[in-house]
Amino acid sequence: MATETDTHAADVAANVAHAADAATADGGSSLVFHPMDQFIVKPLFGYGEVGMFTITNVTLWLFLAIVAIFGLMVLGTSRRAVVPSRSQSIAELAYGFVHKMVEDVTGKDGLKYFPYIMTLFMFIVFANFLGLLPMSFTTTSHFAVTVVLALAVFLTVTVLGFVKNGAGFLSLFWVSSAPLALRPILAIIEIISYFVRPVSHSIRLAGNLMAGHAVIKVFAGFAAIVAVSPIAIVAIVAMYGLEILVAFIQAYVFTILTCVYLKDALHPHH
C-alpha cells in the first residue's frame, strides 16, 4: 500500500537527480543516480497505481522472508539429528539466543510470550538480510512495515499490562521513589515517553536501514566515475559490511526493547 513515505522518497530522488544533472561536466559526461528509487513501492505485475490489494515488490519480499524462516526453522530442523546439520545449528543458536534474552530481561514469567518475540526477531532479521541481496527490496526500511510491528508490540504489552495488573498498571507512570512534589511532573513525562515508544521503536529500525542503503547507492553512483571509482568501491565494501552488522543489531535492538516493554507490563512498579 502506498504511503506518504513513498511519495517523499520519490521527491527526494527527483531532487538528487536534478542536482546531479546540474553538476554535469563541460565534457558532456553526467552523473545521474537515484538513491531513493530503491524504496519506491511498485506493482509486481504490470504498471499503474498501487491499491490496497495490489501485489507489490513489498508483498514479494515479505513473502520471501516468511519462506526463508519456514525453511530454516521447520525444514532445517525436521530431522532433529543428535549431530545437527548447519541449518539446525543456526536454528538452535537463534532459538537459544532469543530464549536467553527473554528470560534475562523479563524473568521466568515472561517465557510464555517467547513464541511471539521469537517470531518478531526472526522476521526482522530475515527481512533485513534479504534486503542486502542485489536487486532486492528492504521491507523493513518502510515505515508502513515497522509502524505495524511497533504498534502490535505497543498494543500487546498495554493490554497485557491492564489484564495482568488492572489499575495497578498505572503505577508504571508513578515514580514512588521520587520526592512527592516531583511525582506529578515525572508522571506526565512518563506518560509522554510511554506513548512515544511505538514512534521511536519504528523509526529506529526503518531509519537506520533506509540511511545505510541510500549511502551504498550513492557510492555506487560515484563508482561510475573512473577517477574516484577505486575509492567508491572500497567505500561500498565497507558500507556493505557495516550494513550486515546493522541488519543484525537493529533486529536485536527491536527485540530487546520489546522484552523491556513486556517487563514493564508484567512488573509495572518502579
C-alpha positions as CSV (number, residue, x, y, z in Angstrom):
1,M,0.0,0.0,0.0
2,A,1.5,3.4,-1.0
3,T,2.4,5.7,1.9
4,E,3.4,9.3,2.3
5,T,6.9,7.9,2.9
6,D,7.0,6.5,-0.6
7,T,5.9,9.9,-2.1
8,H,8.6,11.7,0.0
9,A,11.2,9.2,-1.2
10,A,10.3,9.8,-4.8
11,D,10.5,13.6,-4.3
12,V,14.0,13.2,-2.7
13,A,15.1,11.0,-5.6
14,A,13.9,13.6,-8.1
15,N,15.8,16.4,-6.3
16,V,19.0,14.3,-6.2
17,A,18.7,13.6,-10.0
18,H,18.2,17.3,-10.7
19,A,21.2,18.2,-8.6
20,A,23.3,15.6,-10.5
21,D,22.1,17.0,-13.9
22,A,23.1,20.5,-12.8
23,A,26.5,19.3,-11.9
24,T,27.2,17.9,-15.4
25,A,30.7,18.4,-16.5
26,D,31.6,20.6,-19.6
27,G,32.9,17.5,-21.4
28,G,29.3,16.2,-21.6
29,S,29.6,13.4,-19.0
30,S,26.9,13.3,-16.4
31,L,26.5,11.7,-13.0
32,V,22.8,10.8,-12.5
33,F,21.7,8.4,-9.8
34,H,18.6,8.0,-7.7
35,P,19.4,6.6,-4.3
36,M,15.9,6.7,-3.1
37,D,14.3,4.9,-6.0
38,Q,15.1,1.6,-4.3
39,F,12.4,2.4,-1.7
40,I,9.6,3.0,-4.1
41,V,6.7,0.6,-3.9
42,K,5.8,-0.8,-7.3
43,P,3.2,-3.3,-8.6
44,L,4.8,-6.7,-9.1
45,F,2.8,-7.3,-12.3
46,G,2.3,-4.6,-14.8
47,Y,2.0,-0.9,-14.1
48,G,-0.4,1.6,-12.6
49,E,-1.3,2.8,-9.2
50,V,-0.8,0.8,-6.1
51,G,-4.0,-0.1,-4.4
52,M,-5.0,-1.8,-1.2
53,F,-4.9,-5.3,-2.8
54,T,-2.2,-4.8,-5.3
55,I,0.6,-7.3,-5.2
56,T,3.8,-5.3,-5.0
57,N,7.5,-5.7,-4.6
58,V,6.9,-5.3,-0.8
59,T,4.5,-8.3,-0.9
60,L,7.0,-10.4,-2.7
61,W,9.9,-9.8,-0.2
62,L,7.6,-10.1,2.8
63,F,6.6,-13.5,1.4
64,L,10.2,-14.5,0.8
65,A,11.1,-13.6,4.4
66,I,8.4,-15.9,5.6
67,V,9.5,-18.7,3.3
68,A,13.1,-18.3,4.4
69,I,12.1,-18.5,8.1
70,F,10.0,-21.6,7.4
71,G,12.9,-23.2,5.5
72,L,15.3,-22.6,8.4
73,M,13.1,-23.2,11.4
74,V,10.8,-26.0,10.1
75,L,12.6,-27.8,7.2
76,G,16.1,-27.2,8.5
77,T,15.3,-28.8,11.9
78,S,12.9,-31.5,10.7
79,R,15.5,-34.3,11.1
80,R,16.2,-33.3,14.7
81,A,19.6,-35.0,14.5
82,V,21.8,-35.6,17.5
83,V,24.6,-34.2,15.5
84,P,22.9,-31.2,14.0
85,S,23.3,-30.0,10.4
86,R,24.3,-26.4,9.6
87,S,20.7,-25.3,9.3
88,Q,19.7,-27.0,12.5
89,S,22.7,-25.5,14.3
90,I,21.7,-22.0,13.1
91,A,18.1,-22.5,14.2
92,E,19.2,-23.8,17.6
93,L,21.5,-20.8,18.1
94,A,18.7,-18.4,17.2
95,Y,16.3,-20.1,19.5
96,G,18.8,-20.2,22.4
97,F,19.8,-16.5,21.8
98,V,16.2,-15.2,21.9
99,H,15.2,-17.5,24.7
100,K,18.0,-16.3,26.9
101,M,17.2,-12.7,26.0
102,V,13.6,-13.0,27.1
103,E,14.5,-14.8,30.3
104,D,17.2,-12.4,31.3
105,V,15.0,-9.3,30.7
106,T,11.5,-10.4,31.6
107,G,12.2,-13.2,34.0
108,K,10.7,-16.7,34.0
109,D,7.1,-15.4,33.8
110,G,7.9,-13.8,30.5
111,L,8.9,-17.0,28.8
112,K,5.2,-17.8,27.9
113,Y,5.4,-14.9,25.5
114,F,8.7,-16.3,23.9
115,P,7.0,-17.5,20.7
116,Y,5.8,-14.0,19.8
117,I,9.1,-12.4,20.5
118,M,11.0,-15.2,18.6
119,T,8.7,-14.6,15.6
120,L,9.4,-10.9,15.7
121,F,13.1,-11.4,15.8
122,M,13.3,-13.9,13.1
123,F,11.0,-11.9,10.8
124,I,13.0,-8.7,11.2
125,V,16.4,-10.3,10.9
126,F,15.5,-12.2,7.8
127,A,13.8,-9.2,6.2
128,N,16.9,-7.1,7.0
129,F,19.3,-9.6,5.5
130,L,17.2,-10.3,2.4
131,G,17.3,-6.6,1.7
132,L,21.1,-6.8,1.3
133,L,20.8,-9.1,-1.7
134,P,21.4,-7.3,-5.1
135,M,18.2,-6.1,-6.7
136,S,16.2,-6.9,-3.6
137,F,13.7,-4.8,-1.6
138,T,14.2,-4.0,2.1
139,T,10.8,-4.2,3.5
140,T,11.9,-3.1,7.0
141,S,13.1,0.2,5.5
142,H,9.5,1.3,5.2
143,F,7.6,2.9,8.0
144,A,4.4,1.2,6.8
145,V,6.0,-2.1,7.9
146,T,7.9,-1.1,11.0
147,V,5.0,1.0,12.4
148,V,2.7,-2.0,12.2
149,L,5.3,-4.1,14.1
150,A,5.8,-1.4,16.7
151,L,2.1,-0.8,17.2
152,A,1.5,-4.5,17.6
153,V,4.1,-4.6,20.4
154,F,2.7,-1.4,22.0
155,L,-0.9,-2.6,22.0
156,T,0.0,-6.1,23.1
157,V,2.0,-5.0,26.1
158,T,-0.5,-2.3,27.0
159,V,-3.5,-4.7,27.0
160,L,-1.4,-7.3,28.8
161,G,-0.4,-4.8,31.4
162,F,-4.0,-4.0,32.3
163,V,-5.1,-7.6,32.1
164,K,-2.3,-8.7,34.5
165,N,-2.3,-5.8,36.9
166,G,-5.6,-4.0,36.4
167,A,-5.5,-0.3,37.5
168,G,-2.1,-1.2,39.2
169,F,-0.6,-1.0,35.7
170,L,-0.8,2.8,36.1
171,S,1.8,2.6,38.8
172,L,4.3,2.4,35.9
173,F,3.8,6.2,35.5
174,W,4.1,7.0,39.2
175,V,7.7,7.2,40.4
176,S,7.2,6.4,44.1
177,S,10.9,6.7,44.9
178,A,11.0,10.4,43.8
179,P,10.1,13.3,46.1
180,L,6.3,13.8,46.3
181,A,6.4,17.3,44.7
182,L,8.2,15.9,41.6
183,R,5.9,12.9,41.1
184,P,3.2,14.6,39.1
185,I,5.7,16.2,36.8
186,L,7.5,12.8,36.4
187,A,4.2,11.1,35.8
188,I,3.5,13.4,32.8
189,I,7.0,12.8,31.4
190,E,6.5,9.0,31.9
191,I,3.1,9.1,30.1
192,I,4.5,11.0,27.2
193,S,7.5,8.7,26.9
194,Y,5.2,5.7,27.0
195,F,3.1,6.9,24.0
196,V,6.3,7.8,22.1
197,R,7.5,4.2,22.3
198,P,5.9,3.0,19.1
199,V,7.3,6.1,17.2
200,S,10.9,5.6,18.3
201,H,10.5,1.8,18.0
202,S,9.5,2.0,14.4
203,I,11.7,5.0,13.2
204,R,14.9,3.5,14.7
205,L,14.5,0.3,12.6
206,A,13.4,1.9,9.3
207,G,15.6,5.0,9.5
208,N,18.8,3.0,10.1
209,L,18.2,0.7,7.2
210,M,17.0,3.4,4.8
211,A,20.0,5.6,5.5
212,G,22.5,2.8,5.1
213,H,21.0,1.5,1.8
214,A,20.8,5.1,0.4
215,V,24.5,5.7,1.2
216,I,25.5,2.5,-0.6
217,K,23.5,3.6,-3.6
218,V,25.3,7.0,-3.6
219,F,28.7,5.4,-3.5
220,A,27.6,3.0,-6.3
221,G,26.7,6.1,-8.4
222,F,30.2,7.5,-7.9
223,A,31.8,4.2,-8.8
224,A,30.9,5.0,-12.5
225,I,33.4,7.8,-12.5
226,V,36.9,6.4,-13.3
227,A,38.8,8.9,-11.3
228,V,37.1,8.1,-8.0
229,S,35.9,4.5,-8.7
230,P,38.5,2.8,-6.6
231,I,37.6,4.9,-3.6
232,A,33.9,4.4,-4.2
233,I,34.3,0.6,-4.5
234,V,36.2,0.5,-1.2
235,A,33.5,2.6,0.4
236,I,30.8,0.3,-0.9
237,V,32.5,-2.8,0.5
238,A,33.0,-1.0,3.9
239,M,29.4,0.2,4.0
240,Y,28.1,-3.2,3.0
241,G,30.0,-4.8,5.8
242,L,28.6,-2.2,8.2
243,E,25.0,-2.9,6.9
244,I,25.4,-6.6,7.6
245,L,26.2,-5.7,11.2
246,V,23.4,-3.1,11.3
247,A,20.9,-5.7,9.9
248,F,21.5,-7.9,12.9
249,I,21.9,-5.1,15.5
250,Q,18.6,-3.5,14.6
251,A,16.7,-6.8,14.8
252,Y,18.4,-7.3,18.2
253,V,17.5,-3.8,19.4
254,F,13.9,-4.1,18.3
255,T,13.6,-7.4,20.1
256,I,15.2,-6.4,23.3
257,L,13.1,-3.2,23.5
258,T,10.1,-5.5,23.1
259,C,11.3,-7.5,26.1
260,V,11.8,-4.3,28.1
261,Y,8.3,-3.2,27.3
262,L,7.0,-6.7,28.2
263,K,8.8,-6.5,31.5
264,D,7.1,-3.2,32.3
265,A,3.7,-4.8,31.6
266,L,4.4,-7.7,33.8
267,H,6.1,-5.7,36.6
268,P,4.9,-2.1,36.3
269,H,6.0,-1.0,39.8
270,H,9.0,1.3,39.9
